[in-house]
């Protein structure tokens, strides 16, 4: 909606047009020569190859990271969105650092991970840009203008309303968003919205005591695999399985 994906694609097209000697849609332009243009924008699964959307995305990203040079132009759009929030954020963060430190090429990286904007404070060549937006009377107007600085919020719920998502769903989404922004997430990346009394008592009690290591782990560490025959290994596994089964039967229910 805001136009950031269109903008970064436009940059790649303008670079290609300038490099073949064509006119570009600007009064004047200073565009460096690129030895290659790499793009990772949009993806879908490949059923014939058994690849998920995220696998396709990572395959294309890997190709870029292995082949880009300091003279390349790289455009990346929403890297990491096909997996869990924290996995995606971690991958996107590491990819930005690699392109900055190891490759050093010109890169346009569009993302909704606001945490990535902090990289501008630690990486000397990183700059934040955002698409200007104006809020007016509970409405949002996308100005389609690139301005310096990081975006302070996203407008996904507003876009959902424009797309026709039921009003009740949008209102509930606003409530959940407010709670998430207030409470954030726990260390495992899970929402704290779930009430405490919905957790099992056993889960709560485990946090009161230090974890106890299973005695079979010591046996496993001391096992000399070089001297263990296949028959002895099967015998050992059988004894461990019997021991675990016996303890499971004796455990209180």
Wavefront OBJ file of the C-alpha trace (Angstrom):
o trace
v 0.000 0.000 0.000
v 2.665 2.506 1.014
v 4.816 1.736 -2.025
v 8.133 0.591 -0.594
v 8.213 -2.623 -2.666
v 7.431 -0.661 -5.820
v 10.143 1.855 -4.955
v 12.954 -0.686 -4.528
v 11.961 -2.463 -7.737
v 11.960 0.881 -9.512
v 15.537 1.486 -8.365
v 16.639 -1.807 -9.910
v 14.844 -1.048 -13.177
v 16.247 2.481 -13.375
v 19.764 1.149 -12.792
v 19.319 -1.372 -15.603
v 17.863 1.273 -17.943
v 20.736 3.688 -17.247
v 23.347 0.994 -17.766
v 22.025 0.081 -21.241
v 22.037 3.755 -22.241
v 18.304 4.293 -21.987
v 16.460 7.330 -20.669
v 15.433 7.215 -17.010
v 12.333 8.812 -15.434
v 14.156 11.690 -13.753
v 15.343 15.230 -14.535
v 18.869 14.095 -13.723
v 20.419 11.017 -12.129
v 23.772 9.861 -10.813
v 23.804 6.066 -10.914
v 26.846 3.913 -10.257
v 27.711 0.991 -12.497
v 26.614 -2.396 -11.162
v 28.200 -5.668 -12.213
v 25.014 -7.558 -11.280
v 21.532 -6.811 -10.028
v 20.102 -9.267 -7.511
v 16.445 -9.228 -6.466
v 14.586 -11.208 -3.821
v 11.044 -9.874 -4.106
v 7.918 -11.973 -3.777
v 7.873 -15.746 -3.600
v 5.522 -18.704 -3.798
v 5.922 -22.379 -3.113
v 7.131 -24.769 -5.814
v 4.990 -27.873 -5.493
v 6.815 -29.731 -8.266
v 10.079 -29.491 -6.313
v 8.511 -29.960 -2.901
v 9.712 -26.537 -1.742
v 7.749 -24.301 0.601
v 7.497 -20.551 0.089
v 10.093 -20.005 2.818
v 12.461 -22.568 1.268
v 12.212 -20.784 -2.088
v 12.898 -17.470 -0.345
v 15.957 -18.810 1.483
v 17.307 -20.507 -1.656
v 17.155 -17.227 -3.560
v 18.703 -15.351 -0.630
v 21.539 -17.878 -0.361
v 22.280 -17.419 -4.065
v 22.542 -13.672 -3.536
v 24.803 -13.952 -0.488
v 27.156 -16.331 -2.305
v 27.405 -14.359 -5.558
v 27.051 -10.662 -4.759
v 30.166 -8.494 -4.997
v 30.945 -4.974 -3.703
v 29.859 -3.643 -7.159
v 26.474 -5.385 -7.110
v 23.031 -3.903 -6.474
v 20.842 -6.005 -4.168
v 17.160 -5.456 -3.432
v 15.502 -7.542 -0.726
v 11.825 -7.340 0.146
v 10.449 -8.735 3.421
v 13.141 -11.333 4.111
v 12.131 -13.775 6.864
v 8.374 -13.338 6.765
v 7.724 -17.008 5.916
v 8.718 -18.363 9.333
v 8.178 -17.513 12.999
v 8.651 -13.902 14.057
v 11.880 -14.440 15.971
v 13.414 -16.799 13.396
v 12.584 -14.351 10.639
v 13.939 -11.378 12.555
v 17.159 -13.217 13.406
v 17.714 -14.233 9.787
v 16.959 -10.760 8.457
v 19.306 -9.199 11.028
v 22.162 -11.584 10.165
v 21.649 -11.076 6.415
v 21.898 -7.291 6.783
v 25.098 -7.649 8.805
v 26.616 -10.025 6.226
v 25.826 -7.728 3.301
v 27.280 -4.776 5.220
v 30.409 -6.408 6.641
v 31.326 -9.199 4.210
v 29.953 -8.047 0.852
v 29.751 -4.260 1.126
v 27.379 -3.797 -1.815
v 24.604 -1.265 -2.336
v 21.436 -2.786 -0.897
v 17.817 -1.766 -0.483
v 16.207 -3.832 2.265
v 12.453 -3.414 2.815
v 11.122 -4.872 6.055
v 8.400 -4.649 8.677
v 10.804 -5.701 11.441
v 11.143 -2.386 13.266
v 13.966 -3.868 15.367
v 16.229 -3.774 12.302
v 16.231 0.008 12.348
v 18.581 -0.201 15.332
v 21.318 -1.423 12.974
v 21.752 2.145 11.766
v 23.325 2.893 15.159
v 25.886 0.064 14.953
v 26.620 -0.304 11.218
v 28.260 2.754 9.664
v 26.823 2.399 6.143
v 23.224 1.604 7.108
v 20.618 4.337 6.663
v 16.931 4.218 7.545
v 14.269 5.446 5.128
v 10.501 5.197 5.317
v 7.451 5.965 3.220
v 5.684 9.089 4.450
v 2.234 8.574 5.955
v -0.287 11.086 7.275
v -2.923 10.162 9.835
v -6.127 12.185 9.709
v -9.452 11.612 11.487
v -8.837 7.941 12.228
v -7.745 7.444 8.633
v -4.359 6.938 7.008
v -3.119 8.604 3.834
v -0.073 7.102 2.125
v 1.911 9.951 0.584
v 4.147 7.709 -1.591
v 7.187 9.765 -0.677
v 10.500 8.440 0.652
v 11.789 10.349 3.670
v 14.784 9.863 5.993
v 14.367 8.043 9.284
v 12.750 4.898 10.613
v 9.015 4.241 10.570
v 7.540 4.436 14.056
v 4.602 2.102 13.392
v 2.920 -0.191 10.870
v -0.518 0.143 9.328
v -1.470 -3.465 8.692
v -4.791 -3.215 10.528
v -5.747 -0.159 8.493
v -4.915 -1.969 5.245
v -6.990 -4.932 6.426
v -9.964 -2.589 6.894
v -9.501 -1.229 3.377
v -9.436 -4.798 2.077
v -12.856 -5.470 3.599
v -11.957 -7.453 6.711
v -15.005 -7.418 9.064
v -15.120 -4.511 11.490
v -15.325 -6.837 14.512
v -12.083 -8.547 13.478
v -10.313 -5.216 13.027
v -11.485 -3.942 16.412
v -10.331 -7.131 18.100
v -6.991 -6.852 16.283
v -6.569 -3.331 17.679
v -7.171 -4.625 21.216
v -4.658 -7.427 20.800
v -2.113 -5.059 19.254
v -2.448 -2.662 22.198
v -1.874 -5.512 24.660
v 1.096 -6.859 22.719
v 2.715 -3.440 22.554
v 2.130 -3.001 26.287
v 3.146 -6.436 27.463
v 5.317 -7.445 24.496
v 6.328 -11.079 24.312
v 8.010 -13.508 26.686
v 11.514 -14.906 26.201
v 10.178 -17.689 23.952
v 8.473 -15.252 21.620
v 5.014 -16.261 22.827
v 2.256 -13.864 23.725
v 1.569 -13.169 27.386
v -2.112 -12.663 26.641
v -2.967 -16.166 27.818
v -4.154 -16.160 31.421
v -1.974 -17.784 34.038
v -4.734 -20.119 35.211
v -4.813 -21.769 31.794
v -1.344 -23.193 32.344
v -0.992 -26.573 33.957
v 0.009 -26.662 37.602
v 2.900 -28.948 36.767
v 4.358 -26.322 34.435
v 4.206 -23.728 37.204
v 5.837 -25.965 39.789
v 8.791 -26.813 37.582
v 9.996 -23.232 37.783
v 10.439 -23.524 41.583
v 13.204 -26.113 41.382
v 16.489 -26.458 39.528
v 16.227 -28.904 36.613
v 17.381 -32.439 37.447
v 19.387 -34.287 34.826
v 18.367 -37.827 34.000
v 20.919 -40.442 35.253
v 20.916 -42.160 31.846
v 22.659 -39.112 30.400
v 25.756 -39.852 32.491
v 25.816 -43.417 31.164
v 25.470 -42.131 27.623
v 28.384 -39.700 28.046
v 30.656 -42.412 29.467
v 29.830 -44.883 26.725
v 32.842 -45.685 24.491
v 31.378 -45.977 21.011
v 34.669 -47.167 19.496
v 34.596 -50.326 21.612
v 30.856 -50.944 21.361
v 29.733 -53.733 19.036
v 26.373 -53.547 17.244
v 25.002 -56.349 19.421
v 26.179 -54.641 22.613
v 24.656 -51.354 21.438
v 21.263 -53.015 20.866
v 21.494 -54.661 24.273
v 22.287 -51.321 25.913
v 19.383 -49.594 24.176
v 17.057 -52.398 25.274
v 18.118 -52.038 28.904
v 17.614 -48.270 28.815
v 14.196 -48.669 27.229
v 13.179 -51.213 29.885
v 14.390 -48.904 32.649
v 12.474 -45.925 31.267
v 9.326 -48.016 30.777
v 9.524 -49.308 34.348
v 9.904 -45.767 35.739
v 6.988 -44.573 33.638
v 4.766 -47.265 35.095
v 5.784 -46.348 38.664
v 5.259 -42.625 38.128
v 2.169 -41.157 39.867
v -0.698 -40.227 37.571
l 1 2 3 4 5 6 7 8 9 10 11 12 13 14 15 16 17 18 19 20 21 22 23 24 25 26 27 28 29 30 31 32 33 34 35 36 37 38 39 40 41 42 43 44 45 46 47 48 49 50 51 52 53 54 55 56 57 58 59 60 61 62 63 64 65 66 67 68 69 70 71 72 73 74 75 76 77 78 79 80 81 82 83 84 85 86 87 88 89 90 91 92 93 94 95 96 97 98 99 100 101 102 103 104 105 106 107 108 109 110 111 112 113 114 115 116 117 118 119 120 121 122 123 124 125 126 127 128 129 130 131 132 133 134 135 136 137 138 139 140 141 142 143 144 145 146 147 148 149 150 151 152 153 154 155 156 157 158 159 160 161 162 163 164 165 166 167 168 169 170 171 172 173 174 175 176 177 178 179 180 181 182 183 184 185 186 187 188 189 190 191 192 193 194 195 196 197 198 199 200 201 202 203 204 205 206 207 208 209 210 211 212 213 214 215 216 217 218 219 220 221 222 223 224 225 226 227 228 229 230 231 232 233 234 235 236 237 238 239 240 241 242 243 244 245 246 247 248 249 250 251 252 253
